[in-house]
Amino acid sequence: MSDFEALLAEIRACRLCETHLPAGPRPVVRGRPGARLLVAGQAPGRRVHETGIPFNDPSGDRLRDWMGIDRETFYDERRIAILPMGFCYPGTVPKQGDLPPRPECAPAWRQRLMAGLPEARLVLAIGAYAQAWHLAGREGRNLTETVRRFRDYLPDVLPLPHPSPRNNLWLRRNPWFEAEVLPELKTRVADLVGFGVPTAL
């Protein structure tokens, strides 16, 4: 077992937030040290908690469409690491949606995970929590401003809104996202992960 695999095993056994998790702990993380792209989301939803597969829901379908890749490429851990800011489903507030990631998670694990991904060239920072951590004070006043300034953070970080259907209104109000951000996203993803068989295992 590599050091990174040992770290993921340690994370999957984590019970740090157990008393705060209504569905119990089930950390959902994926990746290998050779991954060149990191998808940094918020926290698993209920369906992801039940299946153990990240972005295994309509949000994931939209995200893969944004990225211009299929499911096989998306779930190839040699190409893409998927490490949310909170690894466990935090619960849901009726009529409001999922709760934010547990605040204990990132301080406990994030630095070690990033150190274990030496080949990662780009972070897709999805949502305000991921952007706050990965941009470390460089983000805008709100998510819209941060995403609109996406060129300021390249080539290391590309901020995105959450691909949830709950954000349909935001997408309609911000047509520049589809016109400007998505072409850049697709180009960079294709450059980093392509569709051939990767050599880094």
C-alpha positions as CSV (number, residue, x, y, z in Angstrom):
1,M,0.0,0.0,0.0
2,S,1.4,3.4,-1.0
3,D,1.5,6.3,1.4
4,F,-1.4,7.9,-0.4
5,E,-3.5,4.7,-0.3
6,A,-2.8,4.5,3.4
7,L,-4.0,8.1,3.8
8,L,-7.2,7.4,2.0
9,A,-7.7,4.3,4.2
10,E,-7.2,6.4,7.2
11,I,-9.8,9.0,5.9
12,R,-12.3,6.3,5.2
13,A,-12.0,5.1,8.8
14,C,-12.5,8.6,10.1
15,R,-15.1,9.2,12.8
16,L,-14.2,12.7,13.7
17,C,-17.7,14.2,13.0
18,E,-19.7,11.1,13.8
19,T,-22.0,12.7,16.4
20,H,-23.0,15.5,13.9
21,L,-23.9,13.2,11.0
22,P,-27.5,12.2,10.8
23,A,-26.8,9.3,8.4
24,G,-23.6,8.3,10.1
25,P,-20.0,8.6,8.7
26,R,-19.2,7.4,5.2
27,P,-16.2,9.3,3.8
28,V,-16.3,9.4,0.0
29,V,-12.9,10.1,-1.5
30,R,-11.1,9.0,-4.7
31,G,-7.7,9.5,-6.3
32,R,-4.2,8.4,-7.0
33,P,-0.9,10.3,-6.7
34,G,-0.6,10.6,-10.5
35,A,-4.0,12.4,-11.0
36,R,-3.5,15.6,-12.9
37,L,-6.9,17.1,-12.1
38,L,-8.6,17.6,-8.7
39,V,-12.3,18.0,-8.4
40,A,-12.9,19.8,-5.1
41,G,-16.6,19.8,-4.3
42,Q,-18.6,20.6,-1.2
43,A,-19.8,17.4,0.5
44,P,-21.6,14.3,-0.6
45,G,-25.4,14.4,-1.0
46,R,-27.7,11.7,0.2
47,R,-27.5,9.6,-3.0
48,V,-23.7,9.8,-3.0
49,H,-23.7,8.7,0.7
50,E,-25.9,5.7,-0.2
51,T,-23.8,4.6,-3.2
52,G,-20.3,5.7,-2.1
53,I,-19.8,7.1,-5.6
54,P,-19.1,10.9,-5.8
55,F,-21.2,13.0,-8.2
56,N,-23.4,9.9,-8.9
57,D,-26.4,12.1,-9.4
58,P,-27.9,14.8,-11.7
59,S,-25.2,17.2,-10.4
60,G,-22.6,14.8,-11.6
61,D,-24.2,14.5,-15.0
62,R,-24.1,18.2,-15.5
63,L,-20.5,18.5,-14.2
64,R,-19.3,15.9,-16.6
65,D,-21.1,17.7,-19.4
66,W,-19.4,21.0,-18.4
67,M,-16.1,19.2,-18.4
68,G,-16.7,17.5,-21.7
69,I,-15.9,14.0,-20.5
70,D,-17.7,10.7,-20.0
71,R,-18.3,8.7,-16.8
72,E,-15.4,6.4,-17.5
73,T,-12.9,9.2,-17.8
74,F,-14.4,11.0,-14.8
75,Y,-14.1,8.0,-12.5
76,D,-10.6,7.1,-13.6
77,E,-8.6,7.8,-10.5
78,R,-5.3,7.8,-12.4
79,R,-6.6,10.9,-14.2
80,I,-8.9,12.6,-11.7
81,A,-9.0,12.9,-7.9
82,I,-12.3,13.7,-6.4
83,L,-11.9,15.1,-2.9
84,P,-14.7,17.2,-1.5
85,M,-14.2,19.7,1.4
86,G,-16.3,17.5,3.6
87,F,-16.1,13.8,3.0
88,C,-19.4,12.7,4.6
89,Y,-23.0,13.6,3.9
90,P,-23.8,16.4,6.4
91,G,-27.6,16.1,6.3
92,T,-30.3,18.2,4.8
93,V,-32.5,21.1,5.9
94,P,-36.0,20.8,4.5
95,K,-36.8,23.2,1.6
96,Q,-33.2,24.5,1.8
97,G,-31.0,21.7,0.7
98,D,-27.9,20.0,2.0
99,L,-26.0,21.4,5.0
100,P,-22.5,22.8,4.4
101,P,-19.4,20.6,4.8
102,R,-18.5,19.8,8.4
103,P,-15.9,22.4,9.5
104,E,-13.6,19.7,11.1
105,C,-12.9,17.9,7.9
106,A,-10.6,20.2,5.9
107,P,-8.3,21.2,8.7
108,A,-7.9,17.6,9.6
109,W,-7.1,16.2,6.2
110,R,-6.7,18.8,3.4
111,Q,-3.0,19.6,3.6
112,R,-2.0,16.0,3.7
113,L,-4.1,15.2,0.7
114,M,-2.8,18.0,-1.4
115,A,0.8,16.9,-0.5
116,G,-0.1,13.5,-1.8
117,L,-1.1,14.7,-5.2
118,P,2.2,16.0,-6.6
119,E,1.0,15.8,-10.3
120,A,-2.2,17.8,-9.8
121,R,-2.1,20.7,-12.2
122,L,-5.6,22.1,-11.8
123,V,-8.2,22.3,-9.1
124,L,-11.8,22.6,-10.0
125,A,-13.1,24.5,-6.9
126,I,-16.8,23.9,-6.9
127,G,-18.8,26.2,-4.6
128,A,-17.9,28.8,-2.0
129,Y,-16.3,26.5,0.6
130,A,-13.9,24.9,-1.9
131,Q,-13.1,28.3,-3.3
132,A,-12.4,29.8,0.1
133,W,-9.9,27.0,0.9
134,H,-8.1,26.7,-2.4
135,L,-8.0,30.4,-3.2
136,A,-7.0,31.3,0.4
137,G,-8.2,34.8,0.6
138,R,-8.0,35.7,-3.2
139,E,-11.7,34.9,-3.9
140,G,-14.2,37.6,-4.7
141,R,-16.9,39.1,-2.5
142,N,-19.3,36.3,-3.4
143,L,-19.3,33.2,-5.6
144,T,-20.5,35.0,-8.7
145,E,-17.6,37.5,-8.6
146,T,-15.2,34.7,-7.9
147,V,-16.3,32.6,-10.9
148,R,-16.4,35.7,-13.1
149,R,-12.8,36.4,-12.3
150,F,-11.8,32.8,-13.2
151,R,-8.9,33.9,-15.4
152,D,-7.2,35.5,-12.3
153,Y,-6.8,32.1,-10.7
154,L,-5.6,30.1,-13.7
155,P,-3.6,27.9,-14.3
156,D,-3.9,26.4,-10.8
157,V,-7.5,26.8,-9.8
158,L,-10.7,27.2,-11.8
159,P,-13.7,28.2,-9.7
160,L,-17.2,26.9,-10.6
161,P,-20.7,27.1,-9.2
162,H,-22.2,23.9,-8.0
163,P,-23.8,22.0,-10.9
164,S,-26.9,21.2,-8.8
165,P,-30.3,21.7,-10.5
166,R,-30.9,24.1,-7.6
167,N,-28.5,26.5,-9.4
168,N,-30.6,26.7,-12.7
169,L,-31.7,30.2,-11.9
170,W,-28.1,31.3,-11.3
171,L,-27.1,29.8,-14.7
172,R,-29.9,31.6,-16.4
173,R,-29.0,34.9,-14.8
174,N,-25.3,34.5,-15.7
175,P,-25.1,33.5,-19.4
176,W,-21.4,34.5,-19.5
177,F,-20.7,31.3,-17.5
178,E,-21.6,29.1,-20.4
179,A,-20.1,31.4,-23.0
180,E,-16.8,32.1,-21.3
181,V,-16.0,29.7,-18.5
182,L,-17.2,26.4,-20.0
183,P,-15.0,26.6,-23.2
184,E,-12.0,27.3,-21.0
185,L,-12.9,24.4,-18.7
186,K,-13.3,21.9,-21.5
187,T,-10.0,22.9,-23.1
188,R,-8.1,22.6,-19.9
189,V,-9.7,19.3,-18.9
190,A,-8.9,17.8,-22.3
191,D,-5.3,18.9,-22.1
192,L,-4.9,17.4,-18.6
193,V,-6.8,14.1,-18.8
194,G,-7.4,13.5,-22.5
195,F,-9.1,10.2,-23.5
196,G,-6.1,8.0,-24.0
197,V,-4.7,5.5,-21.4
198,P,-2.6,7.5,-18.9
199,T,0.9,6.3,-18.1
200,A,1.0,7.4,-14.5
201,L,-0.4,4.7,-12.2
